[in-house]
Amino acid sequence: MPPPPAARAKLLDAFVKILIEHGERAATLEAVAAEAGVSKGGLLYHFGSKKALVDGLCDWLDELVDADVELMAAAPEGAVAYYVRTSNYDDSPLDRAIVAVLRLSQAANDRAERAIRSMQERFLTTVQHEVPDEATARAVLLLGDGLYYDAALSGGRRRATDAQMQGLLAVVARMVDGAS
């Protein structure tokens, strides 16, 4: 996936930063332009409105999720282990985009809610290729979500250690084997 053009990426990064650090209400067009170091006119050239900025962020999240789903499906350790292992928040562009879109979703933004639902459905579908039992596949996703949200909400301070991750992967393997 090619990155967005530099100016658009800079604006989206600024939008993400403000959403993560200060929330949706602080993410005005003026604040995003100032954070990106451009004029409001420069912002409006790329994103004609706040709705367009939200759409741009959600589209970027969709692209990042597409790339992650491809990696998950091709992972040598399998989709389940990949999903759980990569659910340990590490402040990647995907992680930051997810948190930013979740902030918009919490403010009842329909586009953001659809983007989050789509992400969850794509992850579930990919896990179900390995674990056809829907309840078990959903449990895997919820375990990953718990890892992710615990680390993300703490600013990455409560990431699972390598030993904890190995223990969780062993539990998940038993759960998946039991569903077969």
C-alpha positions as CSV (number, residue, x, y, z in Angstrom):
1,M,0.0,0.0,0.0
2,P,1.6,3.3,-1.0
3,P,1.5,6.0,1.7
4,P,-0.8,9.0,1.2
5,P,0.9,12.0,-0.5
6,A,3.2,13.8,1.9
7,A,0.9,16.9,2.6
8,R,-2.2,14.7,3.1
9,A,-0.2,12.3,5.4
10,K,1.1,15.3,7.4
11,L,-2.5,16.6,7.9
12,L,-3.8,13.1,8.8
13,D,-1.0,12.6,11.3
14,A,-1.8,16.0,12.9
15,F,-5.5,15.0,13.1
16,V,-4.6,11.6,14.6
17,K,-2.3,13.3,17.2
18,I,-5.0,15.7,18.3
19,L,-7.7,13.1,18.5
20,I,-5.5,10.8,20.6
21,E,-4.1,13.4,22.9
22,H,-7.1,15.8,23.2
23,G,-10.2,14.1,21.8
24,E,-12.6,14.9,19.1
25,R,-13.8,18.3,20.3
26,A,-10.2,19.7,20.2
27,A,-9.7,18.4,16.6
28,T,-10.9,21.6,14.8
29,L,-9.7,22.4,11.4
30,E,-7.7,25.3,12.8
31,A,-6.0,23.0,15.4
32,V,-5.2,20.4,12.8
33,A,-3.7,23.0,10.4
34,A,-1.7,24.5,13.2
35,E,-0.4,21.1,14.3
36,A,0.5,20.2,10.7
37,G,2.3,23.6,10.3
38,V,0.1,24.6,7.4
39,S,-2.5,27.4,6.9
40,K,-6.2,26.6,7.2
41,G,-6.4,27.2,3.4
42,G,-3.7,24.5,2.9
43,L,-5.8,22.1,5.0
44,L,-8.9,23.0,3.0
45,Y,-7.1,22.4,-0.3
46,H,-6.7,18.7,0.7
47,F,-9.7,18.2,2.9
48,G,-12.6,20.6,2.1
49,S,-14.3,20.1,5.5
50,K,-14.0,18.3,8.8
51,K,-16.2,15.6,7.3
52,A,-13.7,15.2,4.5
53,L,-10.9,15.0,7.0
54,V,-12.8,12.3,8.9
55,D,-13.5,10.4,5.7
56,G,-9.8,10.7,4.8
57,L,-8.8,9.2,8.2
58,C,-11.3,6.4,7.9
59,D,-10.1,5.6,4.4
60,W,-6.5,5.5,5.6
61,L,-7.6,3.2,8.5
62,D,-9.3,0.9,5.9
63,E,-6.0,0.8,3.8
64,L,-4.0,0.0,6.9
65,V,-6.4,-2.7,7.9
66,D,-6.3,-4.2,4.4
67,A,-2.5,-4.4,4.6
68,D,-2.7,-6.0,8.1
69,V,-5.3,-8.5,7.0
70,E,-3.0,-9.6,4.2
71,L,-0.1,-10.1,6.6
72,M,-2.4,-11.9,9.0
73,A,-3.6,-14.3,6.3
74,A,-0.1,-15.0,5.2
75,A,1.5,-15.2,8.6
76,P,3.6,-18.4,9.1
77,E,2.4,-18.8,12.7
78,G,-1.3,-18.6,11.5
79,A,-3.9,-15.8,11.6
80,V,-4.9,-16.5,15.2
81,A,-1.4,-16.2,16.7
82,Y,-0.6,-13.2,14.4
83,Y,-3.8,-11.4,15.6
84,V,-3.1,-12.0,19.3
85,R,0.6,-11.2,19.0
86,T,-0.1,-8.0,17.1
87,S,-2.9,-6.9,19.4
88,N,-0.2,-5.8,21.9
89,Y,-0.4,-2.0,21.1
90,D,3.0,-0.6,19.9
91,D,2.1,2.9,18.7
92,S,2.3,1.8,15.0
93,P,0.5,3.9,12.3
94,L,-2.3,1.2,12.4
95,D,-2.5,1.4,16.2
96,R,-2.7,5.2,16.2
97,A,-5.3,5.3,13.4
98,I,-7.5,2.8,15.3
99,V,-7.3,4.9,18.5
100,A,-8.1,8.1,16.6
101,V,-11.1,6.5,14.8
102,L,-12.3,5.0,18.1
103,R,-12.2,8.6,19.5
104,L,-14.4,9.7,16.6
105,S,-16.7,6.7,17.1
106,Q,-17.1,7.6,20.8
107,A,-18.4,11.0,19.7
108,A,-21.1,9.1,17.7
109,N,-19.5,9.7,14.3
110,D,-21.3,7.3,11.9
111,R,-18.4,7.1,9.4
112,A,-16.0,6.2,12.2
113,E,-18.4,3.6,13.6
114,R,-18.7,2.0,10.2
115,A,-14.9,1.9,9.8
116,I,-14.5,0.2,13.2
117,R,-17.2,-2.3,12.4
118,S,-15.6,-3.0,9.0
119,M,-12.2,-3.5,10.7
120,Q,-13.7,-5.9,13.2
121,E,-15.6,-7.9,10.5
122,R,-12.4,-8.2,8.4
123,F,-10.4,-9.4,11.4
124,L,-13.1,-11.9,12.3
125,T,-13.4,-13.3,8.8
126,T,-9.6,-13.8,8.6
127,V,-9.5,-15.6,11.9
128,Q,-12.5,-17.7,10.9
129,H,-10.4,-19.1,8.0
130,E,-8.4,-20.8,10.7
131,V,-11.1,-21.2,13.3
132,P,-14.4,-21.9,11.7
133,D,-16.3,-22.0,15.0
134,E,-17.7,-18.5,15.2
135,A,-17.9,-18.4,19.0
136,T,-14.2,-19.4,19.4
137,A,-13.1,-17.0,16.6
138,R,-15.0,-14.2,18.4
139,A,-13.4,-15.2,21.7
140,V,-9.9,-14.9,20.0
141,L,-10.8,-11.4,18.8
142,L,-12.1,-10.3,22.2
143,L,-8.9,-11.5,23.8
144,G,-6.9,-9.5,21.3
145,D,-9.2,-6.5,21.9
146,G,-8.6,-6.7,25.6
147,L,-4.8,-6.8,25.1
148,Y,-5.0,-3.9,22.7
149,Y,-7.3,-1.7,24.8
150,D,-5.4,-2.4,28.0
151,A,-2.1,-1.3,26.4
152,A,-3.6,1.5,24.3
153,L,-5.5,3.1,27.2
154,S,-2.4,3.1,29.4
155,G,-0.3,4.8,26.6
156,G,1.5,1.5,26.1
157,R,2.6,1.2,29.7
158,R,0.7,-2.1,30.2
159,R,1.8,-4.0,27.2
160,A,1.9,-7.8,27.7
161,T,5.5,-9.0,28.3
162,D,7.0,-11.7,26.1
163,A,6.3,-14.3,28.9
164,Q,2.7,-13.1,29.3
165,M,2.2,-13.2,25.5
166,Q,3.5,-16.8,25.3
167,G,1.1,-17.8,28.1
168,L,-1.8,-16.2,26.3
169,L,-0.9,-17.8,23.0
170,A,-0.8,-21.2,24.8
171,V,-4.3,-20.5,26.2
172,V,-5.6,-19.5,22.8
173,A,-4.1,-22.6,21.2
174,R,-5.9,-24.8,23.7
175,M,-9.1,-22.9,23.1
176,V,-8.8,-23.3,19.3
177,D,-7.8,-27.0,19.6
178,G,-10.9,-27.5,21.8
179,A,-13.1,-26.0,19.1
180,S,-11.9,-28.4,16.4
